Amino acid sequence: MFNIMKVLPVLGKAIQGDVGGALNEGMKAIGLKPSGDTSQDKKSFEAAVKNATPEQLQALKKIEYDYKTQKAKLEIKKERVHADDRNSARERHMTMKDRTPSIIGISLVFGFFALLGILIFTEVPIHNQQILNIMLGSLGTMTTAVVTYYFGSSSSSAKKDEMLRESK
């Protein structure tokens, strides 16, 4: 059985969800005219890819490469926006000499470990356990954000920072 995902993994995935008109672009590259019926167009496209000439496959591979390149550029742009946002928050904190973020951060970390201690060392009534677990999860998430704000994030973020530097 023919599997377009083996021939064109990225474009095939985009076509299955018809991301950004990928199906229409693929059809045009191999000389098919889109009918407007997505289901029928997918079948026609898959049949045409089975019998595509080397030149048509090369055209499809170029579309796939362009798609991957554009997606990577958008990912870098998105990460740049997030990095700029974090940096502006840190710069504001340093410039304003505002103690509010520090107080909130200390309170959240203290609250997280206090609640964790309560759950470990005391017996919580059954009807309160669920709400305390929800609070623990929320405080754990906020504590992670505080640590990331003050000390930076993981090594994968360092890799993204490196990619951003290379892209400039």
KATAGI-V162518 format. One record per pair of residues at least 12 apart in sequence whose C-alpha atoms are under 10 Angstrom apart, sorted by the first residue. I is the first residue (numbers start at 1). GAP is how many residues later the second one is. Records with the same first field share a line. If there is no record, write none. Layout:
I: GAP ; GAP
This chain:
2: 44 ; 45 ; 47 ; 48
3: 43 ; 46 ; 47
4: 12 ; 41 ; 42 ; 43 ; 45 ; 46
7: 42 ; 43 ; 50 ; 53 ; 54
8: 41 ; 49 ; 52 ; 53 ; 55 ; 56 ; 57
9: 52 ; 55
10: 51 ; 53 ; 54 ; 55 ; 57 ; 58
11: 12 ; 14 ; 15 ; 49 ; 50 ; 52 ; 53 ; 54 ; 55 ; 56 ; 57
12: 14 ; 34 ; 52
14: 50 ; 53
15: 23 ; 27 ; 30
16: 22 ; 23 ; 26
18: 20 ; 24
20: 47
22: 41 ; 42 ; 45
23: 15 ; 18 ; 19 ; 22
24: 12 ; 14 ; 17 ; 18 ; 21
25: 35 ; 38
26: 16 ; 19 ; 23 ; 30 ; 31 ; 33 ; 34 ; 35 ; 37 ; 38
27: 14 ; 15 ; 17 ; 18 ; 19 ; 21 ; 22 ; 33
28: 17 ; 31 ; 32
29: 26 ; 27 ; 28 ; 29 ; 30 ; 31 ; 32 ; 33 ; 34
30: 15 ; 18 ; 19 ; 22 ; 23 ; 25 ; 26 ; 27 ; 28 ; 29 ; 30
31: 14 ; 17 ; 25
32: 12 ; 13 ; 16
33: 12
73: 94
75: 85
76: 84 ; 85 ; 87 ; 88 ; 91
77: 87 ; 90
79: 78 ; 81 ; 82 ; 84 ; 85
80: 80 ; 81 ; 83 ; 84 ; 85
83: 74 ; 77 ; 78 ; 81
86: 62 ; 63 ; 66
87: 62
89: 12 ; 60
90: 59 ; 60
101: 45 ; 48 ; 49
102: 44 ; 48
104: 42
105: 37 ; 38 ; 40 ; 41 ; 42 ; 44 ; 45
106: 37 ; 40
107: 36
108: 30 ; 31 ; 32 ; 33 ; 34 ; 35 ; 36 ; 37 ; 38
109: 30 ; 31 ; 33 ; 34 ; 35 ; 37 ; 38
110: 29 ; 33
111: 24 ; 25 ; 28 ; 29 ; 32
112: 23 ; 24 ; 25 ; 26 ; 27 ; 28 ; 29 ; 30 ; 31
113: 23 ; 26 ; 27 ; 30
114: 22
115: 17 ; 18 ; 20 ; 21 ; 24
116: 16 ; 17 ; 19 ; 20 ; 23 ; 24
118: 14
119: 13 ; 14 ; 17
